[in-house]
């Protein structure tokens, strides 16, 4: 959601450029700047007050239950390491270790070159809460029952030891972990089975929740809170904080934790109406979602605000959890916990669809922005092209440079035509201004007015300044798509190039930002403009780069690298165009003859010539 500011800023800059072409020569009707492009219509999410829990017996009033010893179970696979606590049969750690496609290690962004930090998805803040908030926690809406489910120490089926133990998987090996809990006093019978496979991020979850041999309805499983890279120190404009994501009624809904927390109708609670395909929580690159075996209603999000301290300063943060309704009759559900990478999600979608016996699109986890209909079809081919170039060169930075050169070369003919159109408009600018001055002095009923307006339109058609904006407008979708490509591929994350430690993150020294702005100034100065006024050209050449410097400050280094190389290639192309078209369009205008200055000085009289 925060990333949409970049799209808005780029659109504003495009509008400024387009409008600027009108301001100097003539002022045609301006587009309505009050309207904004509407996003794809989504089903509304209504927030309503949480229902008052029905009175139920307190946990202390229930008969004593023989508790199993509390134990920890660690599941190790080539892709992740998960840790379960037998108390509540809940997840207390889920560390992503490897990219399944590239087999490269994955670490937290908090680490450096010499010291890597594991990428933990589970929030330590949630585990410190009382009662604890942890993934795969069961909730029924009955306070006493929920407390009993979270405080109970489950027995682990097939392992009668009393200590902690590990399950290690390799290859395509599959293992099941089953937690059991029975309370004869209340007739409660709980079975929670999690199935793991070594080569997949998704796990199968089977739940059986009965009381007196009757299935307990309305059970929900907690996904969260705040799944994502827990090593992120600051959530900036280009780094999305963990947010609520759900697929309901065939459309994706996204809600920031802050908006749920500040909901005036029902603070900290948001209910989603409609059948849920899947729901969960995720940040920019990682997510955890639950996919019920059958589409169910009753999706709910909850948030809690807390103060996060950074270098002695407190920052407001929010825990956000998804409470996903699931079947409790032992049918299969699926939980995906891993990267939000297009290729990984596409493969996982096929696996999950086969398990739940319906079509599931996990790629919708990725935020393609308002113009997803445009950026999504472009982003995927761009990804494939850059990955192919990376395989040839061995570096994603070099691949982006080569990709940029290819893209700008493809648009060279358009740039040629637009430059000629701009030069033509620049030459006609004085005449257009002269017509404007004549029109200003005429009344609406003056017959000469229509004649001058017709002449104006002819000049606009002959030297249309909008032709110069055409390459920019056509290249904008590629810019948006590349930005999306960087955020939907795990390969860019922590890919190094020269002094840049991470092409998906910002330049730590902001060198790229200043180089981008500097090259943009030079490119603006040598590019023909419709206005012949040097002052206006300088204002445009300096104002736009400063504006884009502000917008792109801290942007992903891969995007800045694309823009910088594009400016350099554009400068070379424009220099060539200016040289080749000089004889055709740049005929110098002869200066007006100067009238001789009157000579009022008195001098010696000339002597008459002799006869």
C-alpha positions as CSV (number, residue, x, y, z in Angstrom):
1,X,0.0,0.0,0.0
2,X,2.8,2.4,0.9
3,X,4.5,1.6,-2.4
4,X,1.7,3.2,-4.3
5,X,3.2,6.6,-3.4
6,X,5.9,5.9,-6.0
7,X,3.3,5.3,-8.7
8,X,1.5,8.5,-7.8
9,X,4.7,10.5,-7.8
10,X,5.7,9.2,-11.2
11,X,2.3,9.9,-12.6
12,X,2.4,13.5,-11.2
13,X,5.8,14.0,-12.8
14,X,4.5,12.8,-16.1
15,X,1.5,15.1,-15.8
16,X,3.9,18.0,-15.1
17,X,5.9,17.3,-18.2
18,X,2.9,17.0,-20.4
19,X,1.3,20.2,-19.0
20,X,4.6,22.1,-19.3
21,X,4.6,21.6,-23.0
22,X,1.4,23.6,-23.2
23,X,2.3,26.4,-20.9
24,X,4.8,28.3,-23.1
25,X,3.4,28.1,-26.6
26,X,-0.3,27.8,-26.0
27,X,-2.6,26.8,-23.2
28,X,-5.0,24.1,-24.4
29,X,-7.6,22.7,-21.9
30,X,-5.8,21.0,-19.0
31,X,-6.7,17.6,-17.8
32,X,-8.8,17.3,-14.6
33,X,-6.2,16.9,-11.9
34,X,-8.8,16.5,-9.2
35,X,-9.7,13.0,-10.3
36,X,-7.5,10.1,-9.4
37,X,-7.3,6.7,-11.1
38,X,-9.5,4.3,-9.3
39,X,-8.2,1.0,-8.1
40,X,-9.8,-2.3,-9.0
41,X,-13.0,-2.4,-7.2
42,X,-12.8,-4.7,-4.2
43,X,-15.4,-6.1,-1.9
44,X,-15.8,-3.9,1.1
45,X,-14.6,-5.1,4.4
46,X,-16.8,-4.1,7.3
47,X,-15.7,-3.7,10.8
48,X,-18.1,-4.4,13.6
49,X,-17.7,-4.6,17.3
50,X,-16.6,-8.0,18.7
51,X,-19.4,-10.0,20.1
52,X,-19.5,-10.4,23.9
53,X,-18.2,-13.8,24.8
54,X,-20.8,-16.0,26.4
55,X,-20.2,-16.8,30.1
56,X,-18.4,-20.0,30.5
57,X,-16.6,-21.7,33.3
58,X,-13.2,-20.5,34.2
59,X,-10.2,-22.7,33.6
60,X,-9.6,-23.0,37.3
61,X,-13.1,-24.5,37.8
62,X,-12.5,-27.3,35.3
63,X,-11.4,-30.7,36.6
64,X,-7.7,-31.3,36.8
65,X,-6.1,-32.8,33.8
66,X,-3.0,-34.9,33.7
67,X,-0.5,-32.8,31.8
68,X,2.2,-34.1,29.5
69,X,5.7,-32.7,30.0
70,X,6.3,-29.5,28.1
71,X,8.7,-30.1,25.2
72,X,10.1,-28.5,22.1
73,X,10.1,-30.1,18.7
74,X,12.4,-28.8,15.9
75,X,11.7,-29.6,12.3
76,X,14.7,-29.2,10.0
77,X,14.4,-29.2,6.2
78,X,16.7,-27.8,3.5
79,X,14.3,-24.8,3.2
80,X,13.4,-23.8,6.7
81,X,13.7,-24.7,10.4
82,X,10.5,-24.6,12.5
83,X,10.1,-25.0,16.2
84,X,7.0,-26.1,18.0
85,X,6.1,-25.8,21.7
86,X,4.0,-28.7,23.0
87,X,2.2,-26.2,25.2
88,X,-0.6,-25.1,23.0
89,X,1.0,-27.1,20.1
90,X,2.0,-23.7,18.7
91,X,4.9,-22.4,16.5
92,X,7.5,-20.3,18.4
93,X,10.0,-20.0,15.5
94,X,10.0,-20.4,11.7
95,X,13.3,-19.6,10.1
96,X,13.6,-19.5,6.3
97,X,17.1,-20.8,5.3
98,X,17.2,-21.3,1.6
99,X,15.7,-20.2,-1.8
100,X,14.2,-23.3,-3.3
101,X,14.8,-22.2,-6.9
102,X,18.4,-20.9,-6.7
103,X,19.4,-22.9,-3.6
104,X,21.1,-19.8,-2.3
105,X,21.0,-19.0,1.5
106,X,18.4,-16.6,2.8
107,X,19.3,-14.4,5.8
108,X,17.8,-11.4,7.6
109,X,18.3,-8.0,6.3
110,X,19.7,-7.1,9.7
111,X,22.9,-9.0,9.0
112,X,26.0,-7.7,7.3
113,X,28.7,-9.1,5.0
114,X,30.7,-10.7,7.7
115,X,27.9,-11.7,10.1
116,X,24.6,-13.3,8.9
117,X,21.5,-13.3,11.0
118,X,18.8,-16.0,10.6
119,X,15.6,-14.8,8.9
120,X,12.9,-15.3,11.6
121,X,9.3,-15.0,10.6
122,X,7.7,-15.2,14.0
123,X,7.4,-12.0,16.1
124,X,9.2,-12.2,19.5
125,X,6.8,-9.4,20.7
126,X,3.8,-11.7,20.1
127,X,5.4,-14.5,22.1
128,X,6.0,-12.1,25.0
129,X,2.3,-11.3,25.2
130,X,0.0,-12.7,27.9
131,X,-1.8,-14.7,26.7
132,X,0.8,-15.6,24.0
133,X,0.1,-14.9,20.4
134,X,1.7,-17.5,18.2
135,X,1.1,-19.1,14.8
136,X,-1.2,-22.1,14.5
137,X,-2.9,-21.2,17.8
138,X,-6.5,-22.5,18.1
139,X,-9.3,-20.1,18.9
140,X,-13.0,-20.9,19.3
141,X,-14.5,-17.6,20.7
142,X,-15.0,-19.3,24.1
143,X,-12.6,-17.6,26.5
144,X,-12.3,-20.5,28.9
145,X,-11.9,-23.1,26.1
146,X,-9.3,-20.9,24.3
147,X,-7.3,-20.5,27.5
148,X,-7.4,-24.3,28.1
149,X,-6.3,-25.0,24.5
150,X,-3.3,-22.6,24.7
151,X,-2.2,-23.6,28.2
152,X,-2.5,-27.3,27.7
153,X,0.7,-29.3,27.2
154,X,0.0,-31.7,24.4
155,X,1.3,-35.2,24.1
156,X,3.3,-36.0,20.9
157,X,2.1,-39.1,19.1
158,X,4.7,-41.7,18.5
159,X,7.3,-40.2,20.8
160,X,7.1,-41.1,24.5
161,X,10.4,-39.4,25.6
162,X,10.3,-36.5,28.0
163,X,12.9,-34.3,26.4
164,X,13.1,-32.1,23.3
165,X,13.7,-33.7,20.0
166,X,14.3,-33.0,16.3
167,X,12.8,-34.2,13.0
168,X,15.2,-33.9,10.0
169,X,13.9,-34.2,6.5
170,X,15.9,-34.5,3.2
171,X,15.2,-34.9,-0.5
172,X,11.5,-35.4,-0.9
173,X,11.0,-37.0,2.5
174,X,7.7,-36.4,4.3
175,X,7.0,-36.6,8.0
176,X,4.0,-36.0,10.3
177,X,3.9,-34.4,13.7
178,X,0.8,-35.1,15.7
179,X,-0.1,-33.3,19.0
180,X,-2.8,-34.9,21.2
181,X,-4.8,-33.6,24.2
182,X,-7.7,-35.1,26.1
183,X,-9.6,-33.8,29.1
184,X,-12.0,-36.5,30.5
185,X,-13.6,-33.9,32.8
186,X,-14.9,-31.8,30.0
187,X,-14.9,-34.4,27.2
188,X,-12.5,-32.3,25.2
189,X,-10.5,-34.2,22.5
190,X,-8.0,-32.3,20.4
191,X,-5.8,-33.7,17.6
192,X,-3.5,-31.4,15.6
193,X,-1.4,-32.9,12.9
194,X,1.2,-31.1,10.8
195,X,2.7,-32.8,7.7
196,X,6.1,-31.5,6.4
197,X,7.8,-32.2,3.1
198,X,11.5,-31.4,2.7
199,X,11.2,-29.7,-0.7
200,X,8.2,-27.5,-0.1
201,X,7.4,-24.3,1.9
202,X,3.8,-25.4,2.4
203,X,2.7,-27.8,5.1
204,X,-0.6,-29.7,5.6
205,X,-2.6,-29.0,8.7
206,X,-5.4,-31.4,10.0
207,X,-7.4,-30.4,13.0
208,X,-9.9,-32.4,15.1
209,X,-11.6,-30.6,17.9
210,X,-14.4,-32.4,19.7
211,X,-16.3,-32.0,22.9
212,X,-18.2,-35.1,24.1
213,X,-17.6,-36.6,20.7
214,X,-19.3,-33.6,19.0
215,X,-17.2,-31.5,16.6
216,X,-16.7,-28.0,18.0
217,X,-17.7,-25.5,15.3
218,X,-16.4,-22.0,14.5
219,X,-12.7,-22.8,15.3
220,X,-10.1,-20.5,13.9
221,X,-6.3,-20.8,13.5
222,X,-4.0,-17.9,14.2
223,X,-1.7,-16.8,11.4
224,X,0.8,-14.3,12.8
225,X,1.3,-12.0,14.4
226,X,3.3,-9.8,12.1
227,X,4.9,-12.4,9.9
228,X,7.9,-11.1,8.1
229,X,11.6,-10.5,8.4
230,X,11.9,-9.6,12.1
231,X,15.3,-8.1,11.5
232,X,14.0,-5.0,9.7
233,X,15.0,-2.0,11.9
234,X,12.9,0.6,10.0
235,X,9.8,0.2,7.9
236,X,10.3,2.9,5.2
237,X,8.5,4.0,2.1
238,X,9.9,1.1,0.2
239,X,9.8,-1.6,2.9
240,X,6.3,-2.7,3.7
241,X,5.4,-3.5,7.3
242,X,3.5,-6.7,8.0
243,X,0.0,-6.2,6.6
244,X,-3.3,-8.2,6.5
245,X,-3.8,-10.0,3.2
246,X,-6.8,-12.1,2.2
247,X,-8.4,-13.5,-0.9
248,X,-12.2,-13.1,-0.6
249,X,-14.9,-13.3,-3.2
250,X,-12.3,-13.7,-5.9
251,X,-10.5,-10.4,-5.1
252,X,-7.5,-9.6,-2.9
253,X,-7.9,-7.3,0.1
254,X,-5.0,-5.6,1.8
255,X,-5.2,-3.7,5.1
256,X,-2.4,-2.1,7.0
257,X,-2.1,-3.0,10.7
258,X,-2.3,0.7,11.6
259,X,-5.7,1.2,9.7
260,X,-7.1,-1.8,11.6
261,X,-5.8,-0.5,14.9
262,X,-7.3,3.0,14.3
263,X,-10.6,1.7,13.1
264,X,-13.2,4.0,14.8
265,X,-16.0,1.5,14.6
266,X,-14.2,-1.4,16.2
267,X,-10.6,-0.6,17.1
268,X,-8.1,-3.5,16.6
269,X,-10.8,-5.8,15.0
270,X,-11.6,-6.2,11.4
271,X,-14.0,-8.8,10.0
272,X,-14.0,-9.7,6.3
273,X,-17.4,-10.6,4.8
274,X,-17.6,-13.4,2.2
275,X,-16.1,-16.8,1.5
276,X,-12.3,-16.9,2.1
277,X,-9.9,-18.7,-0.3
278,X,-6.9,-17.9,1.9
279,X,-5.8,-15.3,4.4
280,X,-2.7,-14.4,6.3
281,X,0.0,-11.8,7.1
282,X,3.1,-10.8,5.2
283,X,5.6,-8.1,4.6
284,X,7.5,-7.1,1.3
285,X,9.1,-10.5,0.7
286,X,7.7,-13.1,3.1
287,X,4.3,-14.3,4.2
288,X,2.3,-16.9,6.1
289,X,-1.2,-17.8,4.9
290,X,-3.7,-20.5,5.7
291,X,-5.7,-22.1,2.9
292,X,-8.9,-23.8,4.4
293,X,-9.9,-27.1,2.9
294,X,-13.2,-25.5,2.0
295,X,-14.1,-21.8,1.4
296,X,-15.5,-20.5,4.7
297,X,-16.9,-17.3,6.2
298,X,-15.8,-15.6,9.4
299,X,-12.4,-14.2,8.6
300,X,-11.1,-11.8,11.2
301,X,-8.0,-9.7,11.8
302,X,-6.8,-8.4,15.2
303,X,-4.1,-5.9,16.0
304,X,-2.2,-4.6,19.0
305,X,-0.1,-1.5,19.2
306,X,3.2,-1.5,21.0
307,X,6.3,0.7,21.3
308,X,9.4,-0.6,19.5
309,X,12.7,1.0,20.7
310,X,15.4,1.8,18.1
311,X,18.6,3.4,19.3
312,X,16.9,4.8,22.3
313,X,13.9,6.2,20.3
314,X,10.5,4.7,20.5
315,X,8.5,3.9,17.4
316,X,4.9,2.8,17.1
317,X,4.4,-0.6,15.7
318,X,1.5,-3.0,15.4
319,X,1.0,-6.8,15.8
320,X,-1.4,-8.0,13.3
321,X,-2.9,-11.5,13.2
322,X,-5.2,-13.3,10.9
323,X,-7.8,-15.6,12.5
324,X,-8.7,-18.0,9.7
325,X,-11.8,-20.2,10.0
326,X,-10.9,-23.8,9.3
327,X,-12.6,-27.2,9.4
328,X,-12.2,-29.1,12.7
329,X,-13.3,-32.5,11.4
330,X,-9.9,-33.7,10.4
331,X,-10.0,-32.5,6.8
332,X,-6.9,-31.1,5.2
333,X,-5.9,-27.5,5.3
334,X,-2.7,-26.0,4.0
335,X,-0.3,-23.4,5.5
336,X,2.2,-21.6,3.3
337,X,5.1,-20.0,5.1
338,X,7.8,-18.7,2.8
339,X,9.0,-16.1,0.2
340,X,6.6,-14.0,-1.8
341,X,8.4,-14.9,-5.0
342,X,6.4,-15.1,-8.2
343,X,8.0,-18.4,-9.4
344,X,7.8,-20.0,-5.9
345,X,4.2,-19.0,-5.4
346,X,3.2,-20.2,-8.8
347,X,4.6,-23.6,-8.1
348,X,3.1,-23.7,-4.6
349,X,-0.3,-22.7,-6.0
350,X,-0.4,-25.9,-8.1
351,X,0.5,-28.1,-5.1
352,X,-2.1,-26.4,-2.8
353,X,-4.8,-26.5,-5.5
354,X,-4.4,-30.3,-5.7
355,X,-4.6,-30.7,-2.0
356,X,-7.8,-28.6,-1.4
357,X,-9.3,-29.6,-4.7
358,X,-9.9,-26.1,-6.1
359,X,-8.0,-23.4,-7.9
360,X,-5.8,-21.4,-5.6
361,X,-3.8,-18.4,-6.7
362,X,-1.1,-17.6,-4.1
363,X,0.7,-15.2,-6.6
364,X,-2.0,-12.7,-5.6
365,X,0.0,-12.3,-2.3
366,X,2.2,-10.0,-4.4
367,X,1.1,-6.4,-4.6
368,X,1.3,-5.4,-8.2
369,X,-0.2,-2.0,-7.5
370,X,-3.1,-0.1,-8.9
371,X,-2.2,-0.9,-12.5
372,X,-1.8,-4.7,-11.9
373,X,-3.5,-5.3,-15.2
374,X,-0.5,-3.6,-16.9
375,X,2.5,-4.2,-14.6
376,X,1.8,-7.9,-13.9
377,X,2.0,-9.1,-17.5
378,X,5.1,-7.0,-18.0
379,X,6.9,-7.7,-14.7
380,X,7.1,-11.5,-15.3
381,X,8.7,-11.3,-18.8
382,X,11.1,-8.6,-17.4
383,X,12.0,-11.0,-14.5
384,X,12.7,-13.8,-17.0
385,X,14.8,-11.6,-19.2
386,X,16.9,-10.3,-16.3
387,X,17.4,-13.8,-14.8
388,X,18.6,-15.0,-18.3
389,X,21.0,-12.1,-18.5
390,X,22.2,-12.8,-14.9
391,X,22.9,-16.4,-15.9
392,X,25.1,-15.1,-18.8
393,X,26.9,-12.4,-16.7
394,X,26.8,-13.9,-13.2
395,X,25.6,-10.6,-11.6
396,X,22.1,-9.0,-11.3
397,X,23.6,-5.5,-11.5
398,X,25.2,-6.2,-14.8
399,X,22.0,-7.9,-16.0
400,X,20.0,-4.7,-15.1
401,X,22.5,-2.5,-17.0
402,X,22.2,-4.7,-20.2
403,X,18.5,-4.9,-19.9
404,X,18.3,-1.1,-19.7
405,X,20.4,-0.7,-22.8
406,X,18.2,-3.1,-24.7
407,X,15.0,-1.4,-23.6
408,X,16.2,2.1,-24.5
409,X,17.5,0.9,-27.8
410,X,14.1,-0.4,-28.7
411,X,12.6,3.0,-28.1
412,X,15.3,4.9,-30.0
413,X,13.0,5.4,-33.2
414,X,10.3,6.9,-31.0
415,X,12.9,9.2,-29.3
416,X,14.1,10.3,-32.8
417,X,10.6,11.2,-33.8
418,X,9.7,13.0,-30.5
419,X,12.9,15.0,-30.7
420,X,12.0,16.3,-34.2
421,X,8.5,17.1,-32.9
422,X,9.9,19.0,-30.0
423,X,12.2,21.0,-32.2
424,X,9.4,21.8,-34.6
425,X,7.3,23.0,-31.7
426,X,10.2,25.1,-30.4
427,X,10.5,26.9,-33.7
428,X,6.8,27.6,-33.9
429,X,6.7,28.8,-30.3
430,X,7.3,32.5,-31.2
431,X,4.5,32.5,-33.8
432,X,2.2,30.7,-31.4
433,X,2.9,33.4,-28.8
434,X,2.2,36.1,-31.3
435,X,-1.2,34.5,-32.1
436,X,-2.0,34.3,-28.5
437,X,-1.3,38.0,-28.0
438,X,-3.6,38.8,-31.0
439,X,-6.4,36.6,-29.7
440,X,-6.2,38.3,-26.3
441,X,-7.1,41.6,-27.8
442,X,-10.2,40.3,-29.7
443,X,-13.8,40.1,-28.5
444,X,-15.7,36.8,-28.7
445,X,-17.9,38.1,-31.5
446,X,-15.0,39.4,-33.6
447,X,-14.9,37.5,-37.0
448,X,-11.0,37.5,-36.9
449,X,-11.1,35.4,-33.7
450,X,-12.2,32.2,-35.5
451,X,-9.6,32.8,-38.2
452,X,-6.8,33.1,-35.7
453,X,-8.0,30.0,-33.7
454,X,-8.0,27.9,-36.9
455,X,-4.4,29.1,-37.6
456,X,-3.5,28.2,-34.0
457,X,-4.8,24.6,-34.5
458,X,-2.9,24.3,-37.7
459,X,0.3,25.2,-35.9
460,X,-0.4,22.8,-33.1
461,X,-0.9,20.0,-35.6
462,X,2.3,20.9,-37.4
463,X,4.4,21.0,-34.3
464,X,2.6,18.9,-31.7
465,X,4.6,19.2,-28.4
466,X,2.9,16.1,-27.1
467,X,5.0,14.0,-29.5
468,X,8.0,14.7,-27.3
469,X,6.3,13.1,-24.3
470,X,5.4,9.9,-26.1
471,X,8.6,8.0,-25.3
472,X,8.2,8.9,-21.6
473,X,4.6,7.7,-21.5
474,X,5.5,4.4,-23.3
475,X,8.4,3.8,-21.0
476,X,6.5,4.4,-17.8
477,X,4.9,1.0,-17.8
478,X,8.3,-0.6,-18.0
479,X,9.5,1.5,-15.1
480,X,6.5,0.4,-13.0
481,X,6.9,-3.2,-14.0
482,X,10.7,-3.2,-13.2
483,X,9.9,-1.8,-9.8
484,X,7.4,-4.6,-9.2
485,X,9.8,-7.1,-10.6
486,X,12.4,-6.1,-7.9
487,X,9.8,-6.6,-5.2
488,X,8.3,-9.9,-6.5
489,X,11.6,-11.8,-7.0
490,X,13.6,-13.1,-4.1
491,X,16.7,-13.2,-6.3
492,X,17.1,-9.4,-6.2
493,X,17.0,-9.5,-2.4
494,X,20.6,-9.2,-1.0
495,X,22.0,-9.4,-4.6
496,X,25.2,-7.4,-4.5
497,X,26.8,-5.1,-7.1
498,X,29.8,-2.9,-6.7
499,X,29.3,-1.0,-3.4
500,X,25.6,-2.0,-3.2
501,X,24.9,-4.7,-0.6
502,X,21.3,-5.3,-1.7
503,X,19.7,-4.4,-5.1
504,X,16.3,-4.6,-3.5
505,X,17.2,-2.1,-0.8
506,X,18.4,1.5,-0.9
507,X,21.9,2.7,-1.7
508,X,23.5,3.1,1.8
509,X,25.6,6.1,0.6
510,X,22.9,7.6,-1.7
511,X,25.4,7.8,-4.5
512,X,22.9,6.5,-7.1
513,X,20.3,9.1,-6.1
514,X,22.7,12.0,-6.8
515,X,24.1,10.5,-10.0
516,X,20.5,9.9,-11.2
517,X,19.5,13.5,-10.5
518,X,22.7,14.9,-12.0
519,X,22.4,12.9,-15.3
520,X,18.7,13.9,-15.4
521,X,19.7,17.6,-15.3
522,X,22.1,17.1,-18.2
523,X,19.6,15.1,-20.2
524,X,16.9,17.7,-19.7
525,X,19.2,20.5,-20.9
526,X,20.2,18.8,-24.2
527,X,16.7,17.5,-25.0
528,X,14.7,19.8,-27.2
529,X,11.8,21.6,-25.5
530,X,8.7,23.2,-27.0
531,X,9.5,26.5,-25.3
532,X,12.2,28.7,-26.6
533,X,12.4,30.5,-23.3
534,X,15.8,29.6,-21.8
535,X,14.6,30.5,-18.3
536,X,11.7,28.1,-18.5
537,X,14.0,25.3,-19.8
538,X,16.4,25.8,-16.9
539,X,13.6,25.7,-14.4
540,X,12.3,22.5,-15.9
541,X,15.8,21.0,-16.1
542,X,16.4,21.6,-12.4
543,X,13.0,21.4,-10.9
544,X,12.1,17.9,-12.2
545,X,15.4,16.2,-11.1
546,X,15.0,17.7,-7.6
547,X,11.4,16.4,-7.5
548,X,12.5,12.9,-8.6
549,X,15.4,13.0,-6.2
550,X,12.9,13.5,-3.4
551,X,10.6,10.8,-4.7
552,X,13.3,8.2,-5.3
553,X,15.3,8.9,-2.1
554,X,15.9,5.4,-0.5
555,X,14.4,3.6,-3.5
556,X,15.6,0.1,-4.3
557,X,19.1,0.2,-5.8
558,X,18.0,-1.9,-8.8
559,X,15.4,0.7,-9.8
560,X,17.9,3.6,-9.3
561,X,20.5,1.7,-11.4
562,X,17.9,1.3,-14.2
563,X,17.1,5.0,-14.1
564,X,20.7,6.1,-14.0
565,X,21.8,3.8,-16.9
566,X,18.7,5.0,-18.8
567,X,19.7,8.6,-18.4
568,X,23.2,7.8,-19.7
569,X,21.9,5.9,-22.7
570,X,19.3,8.6,-23.3
571,X,22.0,11.3,-23.2
572,X,24.1,9.4,-25.8
573,X,21.0,8.9,-28.0
574,X,20.0,12.6,-27.7
575,X,23.5,13.7,-28.5
576,X,23.4,11.6,-31.7
577,X,20.0,12.8,-32.6
578,X,20.9,16.5,-32.2
579,X,24.0,16.0,-34.4
580,X,22.2,14.1,-37.1
581,X,19.1,16.4,-37.3
582,X,20.9,19.7,-37.1
583,X,21.0,20.3,-40.8
584,X,17.3,19.5,-41.2
585,X,15.7,21.3,-38.3
586,X,18.2,23.6,-36.7
587,X,18.6,26.2,-39.4
588,X,19.7,29.3,-37.6
589,X,17.3,32.2,-37.6
590,X,19.0,35.2,-39.2
591,X,19.3,38.1,-36.7
592,X,17.1,41.1,-37.3
593,X,19.1,44.0,-39.0
594,X,20.1,46.6,-36.5
595,X,19.2,50.2,-37.4
596,X,22.2,52.5,-37.2
597,X,22.4,54.4,-34.0
598,X,22.0,58.2,-34.5
599,X,25.3,60.0,-34.2
600,X,24.7,63.2,-32.1
601,X,28.3,63.8,-31.4
602,X,29.6,67.0,-32.9
603,X,32.8,66.5,-34.9
604,X,35.0,68.5,-37.2
605,X,33.4,69.5,-40.4
606,X,34.7,67.9,-43.4
607,X,36.5,70.1,-45.8
608,X,35.0,70.4,-49.3
609,X,36.9,68.7,-52.0
610,X,38.8,70.9,-54.3
611,X,37.1,71.7,-57.5
